[in-house]
Amino acid sequence: MTGFGGRGARQATQSCLPMPQQKKNPWVQVAEYTSLAFTLPACTAAGYLIGYGLDRLFHTSFLSIVFLILGIAGGFIELIRQVQKDAGDH
């Protein structure tokens, strides 16, 4: 039986240490930043198309603008998340 000072405690402490980070392949970095370039326009277009479809379905004219704004906001949120994740990796 191992207590707090036994061998199990040492193993748990050693497993909590941060792993050394490996440098990313330059092509992986290019792919990540290229995906960032497409994130905002894709979210904006998706929001507008959803709003346009709902406008046609419900015979309204304001939903395309509402979903366009939601798509832009979603794109910026995703862009900020990815940049923060990448900044945390370095």
C-alpha positions in Angstrom: 0.0 0.0 0.0 1.4 3.4 -0.9 0.7 6.5 1.1 1.2 10.1 0.3 4.9 9.8 0.4 5.2 6.5 -1.4 6.2 5.6 -4.9 2.7 6.4 -6.3 3.0 10.0 -5.2 6.3 10.4 -7.0 4.9 9.0 -10.2 1.9 11.3 -10.1 4.2 14.3 -9.6 6.4 13.3 -12.5 3.4 12.8 -14.9 2.3 16.4 -14.2 5.4 18.0 -15.5 5.0 19.8 -18.9 6.3 18.0 -21.9 8.9 19.8 -24.0 7.3 21.2 -27.1 8.5 20.2 -30.5 8.9 22.8 -33.2 6.2 22.6 -35.8 6.8 21.8 -39.4 6.7 24.9 -41.6 4.1 23.4 -43.8 1.9 22.7 -40.9 2.2 26.3 -39.9 1.3 27.4 -43.4 -1.8 25.2 -43.4 -2.9 26.6 -40.0 -2.6 30.2 -41.0 -4.2 29.5 -44.4 -7.2 28.1 -42.6 -7.3 31.3 -40.6 -7.6 33.3 -43.9 -10.7 31.3 -44.9 -12.4 31.2 -41.5 -13.9 34.7 -41.4 -15.2 34.7 -45.0 -16.6 31.2 -44.7 -18.5 32.0 -41.5 -19.8 35.3 -43.0 -21.0 33.5 -46.2 -22.6 30.7 -44.2 -24.4 33.2 -42.0 -25.7 35.1 -45.0 -26.8 31.9 -46.8 -28.7 30.6 -43.8 -30.4 34.0 -43.4 -31.2 34.2 -47.1 -32.7 30.7 -47.0 -34.8 31.6 -43.9 -35.9 34.9 -45.6 -37.1 32.9 -48.6 -38.8 30.3 -46.4 -40.7 32.8 -44.1 -41.1 35.6 -46.7 -39.2 38.2 -44.7 -36.4 40.5 -45.6 -34.4 41.1 -42.3 -33.2 37.6 -41.4 -30.3 37.7 -44.0 -28.9 40.8 -42.2 -29.3 39.2 -38.8 -27.6 36.0 -39.8 -24.9 37.9 -41.7 -24.0 39.7 -38.4 -24.1 36.5 -36.5 -21.8 34.8 -39.1 -19.4 37.7 -38.8 -19.4 37.5 -35.0 -18.9 33.7 -35.1 -16.0 34.1 -37.6 -14.3 36.6 -35.3 -14.8 34.4 -32.3 -13.3 31.4 -34.1 -10.4 33.6 -35.4 -9.6 34.8 -31.9 -9.8 31.3 -30.4 -7.4 30.0 -33.0 -4.9 32.9 -32.5 -5.0 32.5 -28.7 -4.4 28.7 -29.1 -1.5 29.4 -31.4 -0.1 32.0 -29.1 -0.3 29.6 -26.1 1.6 27.0 -28.1 4.7 29.3 -28.4 
